[in-house]
Amino acid sequence: MEDKYIININIAGRTYRLKVDNNEEEHVRAAASAINKKIEEFSSNYAFKDKQDLLAMTVISFVSELTKLKAETKDNAIISIDKLNEIDELLSI
């Protein structure tokens, strides 16, 4: 069983306390860093009224990327299964 502990991360100038497993901390900190970089990128390239706009743009960016990766993973799994079936047929001859 993993030990959980509290970490503080900063996103868009606001600190959040999160309870994480030991093996999650690195990923959570990397995610916070990526979010802050994307917010900085959007803030320098687009006009915005407040941080909420930047956060919304960041969420849309990351979720659309995640959706694309999930579709590619599914496609790759289908291709892999097809290739394995072809190999199995060749080996069965």
Phi and psi in degrees as a GROMACS rama.xvg file:
@    title "Ramachandran Plot"
@    xaxis  label "Phi"
@    yaxis  label "Psi"
@TYPE xy
-77.6787  144.41  GLU-2
-82.1268  137.649  ASP-3
-105.514  145.166  LYS-4
-149.95  168.213  TYR-5
-92.5766  133.477  ILE-6
-125.103  157.561  ILE-7
-109.827  130.06  ASN-8
-125.394  153.717  ILE-9
-115.176  126.164  ASN-10
-130.552  122.287  ILE-11
54.5309  39.1244  ALA-12
82.0903  5.42728  GLY-13
-119.662  136.325  ARG-14
-92.6253  136.169  THR-15
-123.809  135.246  TYR-16
-97.4326  126.555  ARG-17
-127.204  142.774  LEU-18
-95.2793  121.009  LYS-19
-131.858  157.308  VAL-20
-75.8683  156.775  ASP-21
-52.1838  -43.0914  ASN-22
-77.5655  -5.63175  ASN-23
-95.6192  -22.4842  GLU-24
-54.8057  -48.1404  GLU-25
-58.6503  -41.4049  GLU-26
-68.7966  -40.6039  HIS-27
-65.3636  -43.638  VAL-28
-65.5772  -38.5555  ARG-29
-65.4665  -39.1097  ALA-30
-64.1523  -44.6229  ALA-31
-60.7636  -41.6766  ALA-32
-63.1109  -44.5688  SER-33
-62.9724  -40.7893  ALA-34
-61.3503  -47.7406  ILE-35
-63.8858  -37.5905  ASN-36
-64.6093  -42.5261  LYS-37
-66.571  -39.2956  LYS-38
-61.8229  -44.0723  ILE-39
-61.6703  -42.1915  GLU-40
-61.1233  -48.7359  GLU-41
-64.3579  -39.6404  PHE-42
-66.6151  -28.5868  SER-43
-86.1811  -16.0749  SER-44
-107.979  -16.2097  ASN-45
-133.821  151.518  TYR-46
-77.2954  141.223  ALA-47
-146.393  153.51  PHE-48
-87.2838  -41.5716  LYS-49
-154.934  178.161  ASP-50
-61.7214  -27.4795  LYS-51
-58.3702  -40.9692  GLN-52
-62.2718  -43.4868  ASP-53
-65.4073  -40.6567  LEU-54
-63.9215  -41.943  LEU-55
-63.6205  -44.0396  ALA-56
-62.9336  -39.2264  MET-57
-65.4949  -44.5866  THR-58
-61.2684  -45.5148  VAL-59
-59.7396  -43.8109  ILE-60
-60.3969  -50.6534  SER-61
-69.5468  -39.041  PHE-62
-70.715  -36.534  VAL-63
-66.3875  -37.1179  SER-64
-64.3298  -42.658  GLU-65
-62.455  -43.634  LEU-66
-60.9858  -42.6663  THR-67
-62.831  -45.6584  LYS-68
-63.2094  -38.7156  LEU-69
-63.0609  -42.1264  LYS-70
-64.9138  -42.4529  ALA-71
-63.9867  -39.7031  GLU-72
-63.0153  -43.2974  THR-73
-63.1868  -44.1223  LYS-74
-61.7803  -43.1754  ASP-75
-64.2105  -36.749  ASN-76
-65.1295  -41.844  ALA-77
-64.1243  -43.8583  ILE-78
-62.5325  -42.5634  ILE-79
-62.7485  -42.7856  SER-80
-62.8558  -42.7769  ILE-81
-61.2906  -44.2278  ASP-82
-64.4944  -41.9359  LYS-83
-63.4245  -38.2514  LEU-84
-63.2992  -41.2559  ASN-85
-62.1443  -44.8188  GLU-86
-62.9531  -42.1063  ILE-87
-61.8366  -41.5569  ASP-88
-63.0689  -42.565  GLU-89
-63.8049  -38.5286  LEU-90
-73.7832  -22.8405  LEU-91
-80.7235  -13.2622  SER-92
